């Protein structure tokens, strides 16, 4: 979904609504992928769900800081 959003944005704006739709698709894909990462972290550490939730949050924050 994130790739589709970026491709739609790069394709040009033949209609004024296309960039907004592209941003919405990209945002939905980003939220879904982050949620999947958080659930995966919890399943990796079933006895320490706080660690399983904290590590993916930390990885997302580091990625965002490096891309800023």
CHARMM internal coordinates of N, CA and C (Angstrom, degrees):
IC EDIT
DIST 1 N 1 CA 1.4492
DIST 1 CA 1 C 1.5262
ANGL 1 N 1 CA 1 C 110.71
DIST 1 C 2 N 1.3353
ANGL 1 CA 1 C 2 N 115.39
DIHE 1 N 1 CA 1 C 2 N -37.14
DIST 2 N 2 CA 1.4650
ANGL 1 C 2 N 2 CA 118.21
DIHE 1 CA 1 C 2 N 2 CA 179.76
DIST 2 CA 2 C 1.5287
ANGL 2 N 2 CA 2 C 110.10
DIHE 1 C 2 N 2 CA 2 C -65.76
DIST 2 C 3 N 1.3315
ANGL 2 CA 2 C 3 N 117.11
DIHE 2 N 2 CA 2 C 3 N -40.34
DIST 3 N 3 CA 1.4572
ANGL 2 C 3 N 3 CA 120.78
DIHE 2 CA 2 C 3 N 3 CA 177.97
DIST 3 CA 3 C 1.5171
ANGL 3 N 3 CA 3 C 112.27
DIHE 2 C 3 N 3 CA 3 C -65.66
DIST 3 C 4 N 1.3199
ANGL 3 CA 3 C 4 N 116.53
DIHE 3 N 3 CA 3 C 4 N -39.07
DIST 4 N 4 CA 1.4626
ANGL 3 C 4 N 4 CA 120.57
DIHE 3 CA 3 C 4 N 4 CA 177.46
DIST 4 CA 4 C 1.5233
ANGL 4 N 4 CA 4 C 110.97
DIHE 3 C 4 N 4 CA 4 C -63.75
DIST 4 C 5 N 1.3276
ANGL 4 CA 4 C 5 N 116.23
DIHE 4 N 4 CA 4 C 5 N -40.72
DIST 5 N 5 CA 1.4634
ANGL 4 C 5 N 5 CA 119.79
DIHE 4 CA 4 C 5 N 5 CA 177.56
DIST 5 CA 5 C 1.5158
ANGL 5 N 5 CA 5 C 112.23
DIHE 4 C 5 N 5 CA 5 C -63.13
DIST 5 C 6 N 1.3420
ANGL 5 CA 5 C 6 N 115.89
DIHE 5 N 5 CA 5 C 6 N -44.00
DIST 6 N 6 CA 1.4683
ANGL 5 C 6 N 6 CA 119.22
DIHE 5 CA 5 C 6 N 6 CA 178.86
DIST 6 CA 6 C 1.5240
ANGL 6 N 6 CA 6 C 111.75
DIHE 5 C 6 N 6 CA 6 C -65.85
DIST 6 C 7 N 1.3296
ANGL 6 CA 6 C 7 N 116.35
DIHE 6 N 6 CA 6 C 7 N -41.40
DIST 7 N 7 CA 1.4648
ANGL 6 C 7 N 7 CA 119.54
DIHE 6 CA 6 C 7 N 7 CA 179.21
DIST 7 CA 7 C 1.5225
ANGL 7 N 7 CA 7 C 110.77
DIHE 6 C 7 N 7 CA 7 C -64.45
DIST 7 C 8 N 1.3173
ANGL 7 CA 7 C 8 N 117.25
DIHE 7 N 7 CA 7 C 8 N -39.69
DIST 8 N 8 CA 1.4661
ANGL 7 C 8 N 8 CA 120.00
DIHE 7 CA 7 C 8 N 8 CA 178.61
DIST 8 CA 8 C 1.5206
ANGL 8 N 8 CA 8 C 111.30
DIHE 7 C 8 N 8 CA 8 C -64.87
DIST 8 C 9 N 1.3214
ANGL 8 CA 8 C 9 N 115.51
DIHE 8 N 8 CA 8 C 9 N -37.70
DIST 9 N 9 CA 1.4588
ANGL 8 C 9 N 9 CA 119.08
DIHE 8 CA 8 C 9 N 9 CA 179.10
DIST 9 CA 9 C 1.5298
ANGL 9 N 9 CA 9 C 111.00
DIHE 8 C 9 N 9 CA 9 C -69.30
DIST 9 C 10 N 1.3320
ANGL 9 CA 9 C 10 N 116.34
DIHE 9 N 9 CA 9 C 10 N -38.15
DIST 10 N 10 CA 1.4661
ANGL 9 C 10 N 10 CA 120.60
DIHE 9 CA 9 C 10 N 10 CA -179.77
DIST 10 CA 10 C 1.5188
ANGL 10 N 10 CA 10 C 112.37
DIHE 9 C 10 N 10 CA 10 C -75.39
DIST 10 C 11 N 1.3311
ANGL 10 CA 10 C 11 N 117.77
DIHE 10 N 10 CA 10 C 11 N -21.35
DIST 11 N 11 CA 1.4648
ANGL 10 C 11 N 11 CA 121.06
DIHE 10 CA 10 C 11 N 11 CA -177.07
DIST 11 CA 11 C 1.5154
ANGL 11 N 11 CA 11 C 112.62
DIHE 10 C 11 N 11 CA 11 C -67.59
DIST 11 C 12 N 1.2873
ANGL 11 CA 11 C 12 N 116.62
DIHE 11 N 11 CA 11 C 12 N -17.28
DIST 12 N 12 CA 1.4539
ANGL 11 C 12 N 12 CA 119.48
DIHE 11 CA 11 C 12 N 12 CA -178.99
DIST 12 CA 12 C 1.5106
ANGL 12 N 12 CA 12 C 110.95
DIHE 11 C 12 N 12 CA 12 C 112.61
DIST 12 C 13 N 1.2589
ANGL 12 CA 12 C 13 N 114.07
DIHE 12 N 12 CA 12 C 13 N 165.66
DIST 13 N 13 CA 1.4688
ANGL 12 C 13 N 13 CA 118.40
DIHE 12 CA 12 C 13 N 13 CA -178.22
DIST 13 CA 13 C 1.5256
ANGL 13 N 13 CA 13 C 109.18
DIHE 12 C 13 N 13 CA 13 C -112.95
DIST 13 C 14 N 1.3003
ANGL 13 CA 13 C 14 N 116.09
DIHE 13 N 13 CA 13 C 14 N 79.71
DIST 14 N 14 CA 1.4564
ANGL 13 C 14 N 14 CA 119.69
DIHE 13 CA 13 C 14 N 14 CA 177.61
DIST 14 CA 14 C 1.5169
ANGL 14 N 14 CA 14 C 111.09
DIHE 13 C 14 N 14 CA 14 C -76.61
DIST 14 C 15 N 1.3133
ANGL 14 CA 14 C 15 N 116.16
DIHE 14 N 14 CA 14 C 15 N -12.09
DIST 15 N 15 CA 1.4560
ANGL 14 C 15 N 15 CA 121.04
DIHE 14 CA 14 C 15 N 15 CA 173.09
DIST 15 CA 15 C 1.5317
ANGL 15 N 15 CA 15 C 107.66
DIHE 14 C 15 N 15 CA 15 C -140.04
DIST 15 C 16 N 1.3003
ANGL 15 CA 15 C 16 N 118.42
DIHE 15 N 15 CA 15 C 16 N 144.55
DIST 16 N 16 CA 1.4695
ANGL 15 C 16 N 16 CA 119.81
DIHE 15 CA 15 C 16 N 16 CA -175.96
DIST 16 CA 16 C 1.5331
ANGL 16 N 16 CA 16 C 114.44
DIHE 15 C 16 N 16 CA 16 C -63.84
DIST 16 C 17 N 1.3131
ANGL 16 CA 16 C 17 N 118.37
DIHE 16 N 16 CA 16 C 17 N -20.89
DIST 17 N 17 CA 1.4622
ANGL 16 C 17 N 17 CA 120.84
DIHE 16 CA 16 C 17 N 17 CA -176.94
DIST 17 CA 17 C 1.5321
ANGL 17 N 17 CA 17 C 111.98
DIHE 16 C 17 N 17 CA 17 C -83.72
DIST 17 C 18 N 1.3380
ANGL 17 CA 17 C 18 N 118.04
DIHE 17 N 17 CA 17 C 18 N -19.56
DIST 18 N 18 CA 1.4675
ANGL 17 C 18 N 18 CA 121.33
DIHE 17 CA 17 C 18 N 18 CA -175.38
DIST 18 CA 18 C 1.5271
ANGL 18 N 18 CA 18 C 113.64
DIHE 17 C 18 N 18 CA 18 C -57.92
DIST 18 C 19 N 1.3198
ANGL 18 CA 18 C 19 N 120.31
DIHE 18 N 18 CA 18 C 19 N -43.90
DIST 19 N 19 CA 1.4744
ANGL 18 C 19 N 19 CA 117.83
DIHE 18 CA 18 C 19 N 19 CA 178.50
DIST 19 CA 19 C 1.5256
ANGL 19 N 19 CA 19 C 113.05
DIHE 18 C 19 N 19 CA 19 C -61.93
DIST 19 C 20 N 1.3133
ANGL 19 CA 19 C 20 N 118.21
DIHE 19 N 19 CA 19 C 20 N -35.28
DIST 20 N 20 CA 1.4599
ANGL 19 C 20 N 20 CA 120.85
DIHE 19 CA 19 C 20 N 20 CA 178.92
DIST 20 CA 20 C 1.5227
ANGL 20 N 20 CA 20 C 111.49
DIHE 19 C 20 N 20 CA 20 C -69.55
DIST 20 C 21 N 1.3193
ANGL 20 CA 20 C 21 N 116.98
DIHE 20 N 20 CA 20 C 21 N -40.23
DIST 21 N 21 CA 1.4583
ANGL 20 C 21 N 21 CA 120.39
DIHE 20 CA 20 C 21 N 21 CA 175.73
DIST 21 CA 21 C 1.5237
ANGL 21 N 21 CA 21 C 110.91
DIHE 20 C 21 N 21 CA 21 C -64.47
DIST 21 C 22 N 1.3487
ANGL 21 CA 21 C 22 N 116.26
DIHE 21 N 21 CA 21 C 22 N -41.12
DIST 22 N 22 CA 1.4632
ANGL 21 C 22 N 22 CA 120.51
DIHE 21 CA 21 C 22 N 22 CA 179.25
DIST 22 CA 22 C 1.5270
ANGL 22 N 22 CA 22 C 110.62
DIHE 21 C 22 N 22 CA 22 C -62.89
DIST 22 C 23 N 1.3304
ANGL 22 CA 22 C 23 N 117.23
DIHE 22 N 22 CA 22 C 23 N -41.53
DIST 23 N 23 CA 1.4681
ANGL 22 C 23 N 23 CA 119.87
DIHE 22 CA 22 C 23 N 23 CA 178.13
DIST 23 CA 23 C 1.5188
ANGL 23 N 23 CA 23 C 111.15
DIHE 22 C 23 N 23 CA 23 C -65.86
DIST 23 C 24 N 1.3277
ANGL 23 CA 23 C 24 N 117.55
DIHE 23 N 23 CA 23 C 24 N -36.97
DIST 24 N 24 CA 1.4558
ANGL 23 C 24 N 24 CA 120.84
DIHE 23 CA 23 C 24 N 24 CA 178.16
DIST 24 CA 24 C 1.5199
ANGL 24 N 24 CA 24 C 112.25
DIHE 23 C 24 N 24 CA 24 C -65.89
DIST 24 C 25 N 1.3293
ANGL 24 CA 24 C 25 N 116.54
DIHE 24 N 24 CA 24 C 25 N -42.10
DIST 25 N 25 CA 1.4669
ANGL 24 C 25 N 25 CA 120.53
DIHE 24 CA 24 C 25 N 25 CA 178.61
DIST 25 CA 25 C 1.5192
ANGL 25 N 25 CA 25 C 110.02
DIHE 24 C 25 N 25 CA 25 C -65.90
DIST 25 C 26 N 1.3280
ANGL 25 CA 25 C 26 N 117.59
DIHE 25 N 25 CA 25 C 26 N -42.92
DIST 26 N 26 CA 1.4625
ANGL 25 C 26 N 26 CA 121.09
DIHE 25 CA 25 C 26 N 26 CA 178.42
DIST 26 CA 26 C 1.5282
ANGL 26 N 26 CA 26 C 110.54
DIHE 25 C 26 N 26 CA 26 C -62.22
DIST 26 C 27 N 1.3223
ANGL 26 CA 26 C 27 N 117.25
DIHE 26 N 26 CA 26 C 27 N -45.59
DIST 27 N 27 CA 1.4613
ANGL 26 C 27 N 27 CA 121.11
DIHE 26 CA 26 C 27 N 27 CA -179.96
DIST 27 CA 27 C 1.5166
ANGL 27 N 27 CA 27 C 112.51
DIHE 26 C 27 N 27 CA 27 C -62.54
DIST 27 C 28 N 1.3182
ANGL 27 CA 27 C 28 N 116.84
DIHE 27 N 27 CA 27 C 28 N -41.64
DIST 28 N 28 CA 1.4668
ANGL 27 C 28 N 28 CA 120.14
DIHE 27 CA 27 C 28 N 28 CA 178.08
DIST 28 CA 28 C 1.5262
ANGL 28 N 28 CA 28 C 110.75
DIHE 27 C 28 N 28 CA 28 C -63.48
DIST 28 C 29 N 1.3158
ANGL 28 CA 28 C 29 N 116.86
DIHE 28 N 28 CA 28 C 29 N -41.57
DIST 29 N 29 CA 1.4634
ANGL 28 C 29 N 29 CA 120.25
DIHE 28 CA 28 C 29 N 29 CA 177.47
DIST 29 CA 29 C 1.5158
ANGL 29 N 29 CA 29 C 112.27
DIHE 28 C 29 N 29 CA 29 C -64.18
DIST 29 C 30 N 1.3228
ANGL 29 CA 29 C 30 N 117.07
DIHE 29 N 29 CA 29 C 30 N -38.48
DIST 30 N 30 CA 1.4662
ANGL 29 C 30 N 30 CA 121.52
DIHE 29 CA 29 C 30 N 30 CA 178.71
DIST 30 CA 30 C 1.5275
ANGL 30 N 30 CA 30 C 110.79
DIHE 29 C 30 N 30 CA 30 C -65.65
DIST 30 C 31 N 1.3157
ANGL 30 CA 30 C 31 N 117.02
DIHE 30 N 30 CA 30 C 31 N -44.23
DIST 31 N 31 CA 1.4626
ANGL 30 C 31 N 31 CA 120.94
DIHE 30 CA 30 C 31 N 31 CA 179.92
DIST 31 CA 31 C 1.5276
ANGL 31 N 31 CA 31 C 110.70
DIHE 30 C 31 N 31 CA 31 C -65.28
DIST 31 C 32 N 1.3201
ANGL 31 CA 31 C 32 N 117.58
DIHE 31 N 31 CA 31 C 32 N -42.50
DIST 32 N 32 CA 1.4659
ANGL 31 C 32 N 32 CA 121.07
DIHE 31 CA 31 C 32 N 32 CA 179.35
DIST 32 CA 32 C 1.5206
ANGL 32 N 32 CA 32 C 110.45
DIHE 31 C 32 N 32 CA 32 C -64.56
DIST 32 C 33 N 1.3348
ANGL 32 CA 32 C 33 N 118.40
DIHE 32 N 32 CA 32 C 33 N -43.57
DIST 33 N 33 CA 1.4656
ANGL 32 C 33 N 33 CA 120.01
DIHE 32 CA 32 C 33 N 33 CA -179.21
DIST 33 CA 33 C 1.5215
ANGL 33 N 33 CA 33 C 111.59
DIHE 32 C 33 N 33 CA 33 C -67.44
DIST 33 C 34 N 1.3160
ANGL 33 CA 33 C 34 N 118.76
DIHE 33 N 33 CA 33 C 34 N -37.62
DIST 34 N 34 CA 1.4738
ANGL 33 C 34 N 34 CA 121.03
DIHE 33 CA 33 C 34 N 34 CA 176.39
DIST 34 CA 34 C 1.5233
ANGL 34 N 34 CA 34 C 110.81
DIHE 33 C 34 N 34 CA 34 C -66.51
DIST 34 C 35 N 1.3219
ANGL 34 CA 34 C 35 N 117.56
DIHE 34 N 34 CA 34 C 35 N -40.90
DIST 35 N 35 CA 1.4607
ANGL 34 C 35 N 35 CA 120.82
DIHE 34 CA 34 C 35 N 35 CA 177.51
DIST 35 CA 35 C 1.5194
ANGL 35 N 35 CA 35 C 111.97
DIHE 34 C 35 N 35 CA 35 C -63.35
DIST 35 C 36 N 1.3323
ANGL 35 CA 35 C 36 N 116.34
DIHE 35 N 35 CA 35 C 36 N -41.06
DIST 36 N 36 CA 1.4663
ANGL 35 C 36 N 36 CA 119.69
DIHE 35 CA 35 C 36 N 36 CA 177.71
DIST 36 CA 36 C 1.5258
ANGL 36 N 36 CA 36 C 110.81
DIHE 35 C 36 N 36 CA 36 C -64.12
DIST 36 C 37 N 1.3140
ANGL 36 CA 36 C 37 N 117.54
DIHE 36 N 36 CA 36 C 37 N -38.25
DIST 37 N 37 CA 1.4609
ANGL 36 C 37 N 37 CA 121.32
DIHE 36 CA 36 C 37 N 37 CA 177.54
DIST 37 CA 37 C 1.5237
ANGL 37 N 37 CA 37 C 111.00
DIHE 36 C 37 N 37 CA 37 C -64.00
DIST 37 C 38 N 1.3170
ANGL 37 CA 37 C 38 N 117.37
DIHE 37 N 37 CA 37 C 38 N -40.37
DIST 38 N 38 CA 1.4665
ANGL 37 C 38 N 38 CA 120.97
DIHE 37 CA 37 C 38 N 38 CA 178.85
DIST 38 CA 38 C 1.5262
ANGL 38 N 38 CA 38 C 111.34
DIHE 37 C 38 N 38 CA 38 C -66.58
DIST 38 C 39 N 1.3242
ANGL 38 CA 38 C 39 N 117.74
DIHE 38 N 38 CA 38 C 39 N -44.14
DIST 39 N 39 CA 1.4638
ANGL 38 C 39 N 39 CA 120.18
DIHE 38 CA 38 C 39 N 39 CA 177.74
DIST 39 CA 39 C 1.5252
ANGL 39 N 39 CA 39 C 111.40
DIHE 38 C 39 N 39 CA 39 C -64.01
DIST 39 C 40 N 1.3181
ANGL 39 CA 39 C 40 N 116.68
DIHE 39 N 39 CA 39 C 40 N -38.65
DIST 40 N 40 CA 1.4619
ANGL 39 C 40 N 40 CA 120.67
DIHE 39 CA 39 C 40 N 40 CA 178.33
DIST 40 CA 40 C 1.5224
ANGL 40 N 40 CA 40 C 110.42
DIHE 39 C 40 N 40 CA 40 C -63.48
DIST 40 C 41 N 1.3266
ANGL 40 CA 40 C 41 N 117.35
DIHE 40 N 40 CA 40 C 41 N -41.08
DIST 41 N 41 CA 1.4551
ANGL 40 C 41 N 41 CA 120.68
DIHE 40 CA 40 C 41 N 41 CA 177.92
DIST 41 CA 41 C 1.5128
ANGL 41 N 41 CA 41 C 112.65
DIHE 40 C 41 N 41 CA 41 C -62.14
DIST 41 C 42 N 1.3293
ANGL 41 CA 41 C 42 N 117.06
DIHE 41 N 41 CA 41 C 42 N -38.71
DIST 42 N 42 CA 1.4614
ANGL 41 C 42 N 42 CA 120.66
DIHE 41 CA 41 C 42 N 42 CA 178.25
DIST 42 CA 42 C 1.5257
ANGL 42 N 42 CA 42 C 110.70
DIHE 41 C 42 N 42 CA 42 C -66.29
DIST 42 C 43 N 1.3246
ANGL 42 CA 42 C 43 N 117.73
DIHE 42 N 42 CA 42 C 43 N -38.54
DIST 43 N 43 CA 1.4651
ANGL 42 C 43 N 43 CA 119.70
DIHE 42 CA 42 C 43 N 43 CA 179.68
DIST 43 CA 43 C 1.5270
ANGL 43 N 43 CA 43 C 112.11
DIHE 42 C 43 N 43 CA 43 C -72.72
DIST 43 C 44 N 1.3359
ANGL 43 CA 43 C 44 N 117.68
DIHE 43 N 43 CA 43 C 44 N -24.79
DIST 44 N 44 CA 1.4671
ANGL 43 C 44 N 44 CA 119.76
DIHE 43 CA 43 C 44 N 44 CA 177.17
DIST 44 CA 44 C 1.5207
ANGL 44 N 44 CA 44 C 112.07
DIHE 43 C 44 N 44 CA 44 C -71.31
DIST 44 C 45 N 1.3186
ANGL 44 CA 44 C 45 N 117.44
DIHE 44 N 44 CA 44 C 45 N -32.37
DIST 45 N 45 CA 1.4626
ANGL 44 C 45 N 45 CA 122.52
DIHE 44 CA 44 C 45 N 45 CA -178.70
DIST 45 CA 45 C 1.5341
ANGL 45 N 45 CA 45 C 109.75
DIHE 44 C 45 N 45 CA 45 C -123.03
DIST 45 C 46 N 1.3381
ANGL 45 CA 45 C 46 N 118.73
DIHE 45 N 45 CA 45 C 46 N 71.46
DIST 46 N 46 CA 1.4640
ANGL 45 C 46 N 46 CA 119.50
DIHE 45 CA 45 C 46 N 46 CA -176.31
DIST 46 CA 46 C 1.5319
ANGL 46 N 46 CA 46 C 113.17
DIHE 45 C 46 N 46 CA 46 C -65.66
DIST 46 C 47 N 1.3271
ANGL 46 CA 46 C 47 N 117.30
DIHE 46 N 46 CA 46 C 47 N -28.83
DIST 47 N 47 CA 1.4591
ANGL 46 C 47 N 47 CA 119.18
DIHE 46 CA 46 C 47 N 47 CA 179.88
DIST 47 CA 47 C 1.5229
ANGL 47 N 47 CA 47 C 112.38
DIHE 46 C 47 N 47 CA 47 C -82.76
DIST 47 C 48 N 1.3286
ANGL 47 CA 47 C 48 N 117.36
DIHE 47 N 47 CA 47 C 48 N -18.52
DIST 48 N 48 CA 1.4695
ANGL 47 C 48 N 48 CA 122.54
DIHE 47 CA 47 C 48 N 48 CA 178.04
DIST 48 CA 48 C 1.5201
ANGL 48 N 48 CA 48 C 108.94
DIHE 47 C 48 N 48 CA 48 C -129.66
DIST 48 C 49 N 1.3175
ANGL 48 CA 48 C 49 N 115.92
DIHE 48 N 48 CA 48 C 49 N 72.42
DIST 49 N 49 CA 1.4654
ANGL 48 C 49 N 49 CA 119.41
DIHE 48 CA 48 C 49 N 49 CA -176.94
DIST 49 CA 49 C 1.5254
ANGL 49 N 49 CA 49 C 111.90
DIHE 48 C 49 N 49 CA 49 C -64.36
DIST 49 C 50 N 1.3412
ANGL 49 CA 49 C 50 N 117.93
DIHE 49 N 49 CA 49 C 50 N -25.48
DIST 50 N 50 CA 1.4607
ANGL 49 C 50 N 50 CA 119.58
DIHE 49 CA 49 C 50 N 50 CA 176.54
DIST 50 CA 50 C 1.5254
ANGL 50 N 50 CA 50 C 110.70
DIHE 49 C 50 N 50 CA 50 C -65.63
DIST 50 C 51 N 1.3177
ANGL 50 CA 50 C 51 N 116.98
DIHE 50 N 50 CA 50 C 51 N -38.98
DIST 51 N 51 CA 1.4683
ANGL 50 C 51 N 51 CA 120.63
DIHE 50 CA 50 C 51 N 51 CA 177.28
DIST 51 CA 51 C 1.5273
ANGL 51 N 51 CA 51 C 110.30
DIHE 50 C 51 N 51 CA 51 C -70.82
DIST 51 C 52 N 1.3265
ANGL 51 CA 51 C 52 N 116.21
DIHE 51 N 51 CA 51 C 52 N -39.61
DIST 52 N 52 CA 1.4573
ANGL 51 C 52 N 52 CA 120.37
DIHE 51 CA 51 C 52 N 52 CA 178.64
DIST 52 CA 52 C 1.5134
ANGL 52 N 52 CA 52 C 113.40
DIHE 51 C 52 N 52 CA 52 C -64.71
DIST 52 C 53 N 1.3176
ANGL 52 CA 52 C 53 N 117.19
DIHE 52 N 52 CA 52 C 53 N -25.99
DIST 53 N 53 CA 1.4626
ANGL 52 C 53 N 53 CA 121.13
DIHE 52 CA 52 C 53 N 53 CA 177.08
DIST 53 CA 53 C 1.5240
ANGL 53 N 53 CA 53 C 110.82
DIHE 52 C 53 N 53 CA 53 C -91.18
DIST 53 C 54 N 1.3260
ANGL 53 CA 53 C 54 N 117.34
DIHE 53 N 53 CA 53 C 54 N -34.41
DIST 54 N 54 CA 1.4612
ANGL 53 C 54 N 54 CA 121.25
DIHE 53 CA 53 C 54 N 54 CA -176.79
DIST 54 CA 54 C 1.5150
ANGL 54 N 54 CA 54 C 113.97
DIHE 53 C 54 N 54 CA 54 C -71.92
DIST 54 C 55 N 1.3310
ANGL 54 CA 54 C 55 N 117.33
DIHE 54 N 54 CA 54 C 55 N -41.19
DIST 55 N 55 CA 1.4678
ANGL 54 C 55 N 55 CA 119.82
DIHE 54 CA 54 C 55 N 55 CA -178.91
DIST 55 CA 55 C 1.5243
ANGL 55 N 55 CA 55 C 113.33
DIHE 54 C 55 N 55 CA 55 C -62.61
DIST 55 C 56 N 1.3424
ANGL 55 CA 55 C 56 N 118.83
DIHE 55 N 55 CA 55 C 56 N -46.70
DIST 56 N 56 CA 1.4671
ANGL 55 C 56 N 56 CA 117.20
DIHE 55 CA 55 C 56 N 56 CA 176.93
DIST 56 CA 56 C 1.5335
ANGL 56 N 56 CA 56 C 113.32
DIHE 55 C 56 N 56 CA 56 C -62.86
DIST 56 C 57 N 1.3501
ANGL 56 CA 56 C 57 N 117.16
DIHE 56 N 56 CA 56 C 57 N -37.72
DIST 57 N 57 CA 1.4663
ANGL 56 C 57 N 57 CA 119.11
DIHE 56 CA 56 C 57 N 57 CA 175.52
DIST 57 CA 57 C 1.5207
ANGL 57 N 57 CA 57 C 110.62
DIHE 56 C 57 N 57 CA 57 C -60.39
DIST 57 C 58 N 1.3191
ANGL 57 CA 57 C 58 N 116.28
DIHE 57 N 57 CA 57 C 58 N -42.11
DIST 58 N 58 CA 1.4622
ANGL 57 C 58 N 58 CA 120.87
DIHE 57 CA 57 C 58 N 58 CA 179.61
DIST 58 CA 58 C 1.5289
ANGL 58 N 58 CA 58 C 110.54
DIHE 57 C 58 N 58 CA 58 C -64.40
DIST 58 C 59 N 1.3391
ANGL 58 CA 58 C 59 N 117.56
DIHE 58 N 58 CA 58 C 59 N -41.92
DIST 59 N 59 CA 1.4602
ANGL 58 C 59 N 59 CA 120.68
DIHE 58 CA 58 C 59 N 59 CA 179.24
DIST 59 CA 59 C 1.5273
ANGL 59 N 59 CA 59 C 111.15
DIHE 58 C 59 N 59 CA 59 C -64.33
DIST 59 C 60 N 1.3314
ANGL 59 CA 59 C 60 N 117.33
DIHE 59 N 59 CA 59 C 60 N -39.70
DIST 60 N 60 CA 1.4630
ANGL 59 C 60 N 60 CA 120.62
DIHE 59 CA 59 C 60 N 60 CA 177.88
DIST 60 CA 60 C 1.5245
ANGL 60 N 60 CA 60 C 110.14
DIHE 59 C 60 N 60 CA 60 C -64.40
DIST 60 C 61 N 1.3444
ANGL 60 CA 60 C 61 N 117.04
DIHE 60 N 60 CA 60 C 61 N -41.96
DIST 61 N 61 CA 1.4684
ANGL 60 C 61 N 61 CA 120.83
DIHE 60 CA 60 C 61 N 61 CA -179.97
DIST 61 CA 61 C 1.5216
ANGL 61 N 61 CA 61 C 111.56
DIHE 60 C 61 N 61 CA 61 C -65.51
DIST 61 C 62 N 1.3323
ANGL 61 CA 61 C 62 N 117.46
DIHE 61 N 61 CA 61 C 62 N -40.50
DIST 62 N 62 CA 1.4688
ANGL 61 C 62 N 62 CA 120.49
DIHE 61 CA 61 C 62 N 62 CA 178.46
DIST 62 CA 62 C 1.5396
ANGL 62 N 62 CA 62 C 109.88
DIHE 61 C 62 N 62 CA 62 C -65.07
DIST 62 C 63 N 1.3355
ANGL 62 CA 62 C 63 N 116.12
DIHE 62 N 62 CA 62 C 63 N -42.53
DIST 63 N 63 CA 1.4714
ANGL 62 C 63 N 63 CA 118.85
DIHE 62 CA 62 C 63 N 63 CA 178.77
DIST 63 CA 63 C 1.5201
ANGL 63 N 63 CA 63 C 111.26
DIHE 62 C 63 N 63 CA 63 C -61.24
DIST 63 C 64 N 1.3348
ANGL 63 CA 63 C 64 N 116.40
DIHE 63 N 63 CA 63 C 64 N -42.60
DIST 64 N 64 CA 1.4597
ANGL 63 C 64 N 64 CA 120.08
DIHE 63 CA 63 C 64 N 64 CA 179.31
DIST 64 CA 64 C 1.5206
ANGL 64 N 64 CA 64 C 111.15
DIHE 63 C 64 N 64 CA 64 C -65.32
DIST 64 C 65 N 1.3282
ANGL 64 CA 64 C 65 N 117.53
DIHE 64 N 64 CA 64 C 65 N -38.55
DIST 65 N 65 CA 1.4648
ANGL 64 C 65 N 65 CA 120.53
DIHE 64 CA 64 C 65 N 65 CA 179.83
DIST 65 CA 65 C 1.5353
ANGL 65 N 65 CA 65 C 111.11
DIHE 64 C 65 N 65 CA 65 C -67.90
DIST 65 C 66 N 1.3121
ANGL 65 CA 65 C 66 N 117.37
DIHE 65 N 65 CA 65 C 66 N -36.89
DIST 66 N 66 CA 1.4681
ANGL 65 C 66 N 66 CA 120.12
DIHE 65 CA 65 C 66 N 66 CA 179.65
DIST 66 CA 66 C 1.5192
ANGL 66 N 66 CA 66 C 112.41
DIHE 65 C 66 N 66 CA 66 C -72.81
DIST 66 C 67 N 1.3118
ANGL 66 CA 66 C 67 N 117.27
DIHE 66 N 66 CA 66 C 67 N -27.34
DIST 67 N 67 CA 1.4669
ANGL 66 C 67 N 67 CA 120.77
DIHE 66 CA 66 C 67 N 67 CA -178.97
DIST 67 CA 67 C 1.5195
ANGL 67 N 67 CA 67 C 112.63
DIHE 66 C 67 N 67 CA 67 C -90.29
DIST 67 C 68 N 1.3091
ANGL 67 CA 67 C 68 N 117.18
DIHE 67 N 67 CA 67 C 68 N -4.58
DIST 68 N 68 CA 1.4687
ANGL 67 C 68 N 68 CA 119.94
DIHE 67 CA 67 C 68 N 68 CA -177.75
DIST 68 CA 68 C 1.5031
ANGL 68 N 68 CA 68 C 111.42
DIHE 67 C 68 N 68 CA 68 C -78.89
END
COOR INIT
IC SEED 1 N 1 CA 1 C
IC BUILD
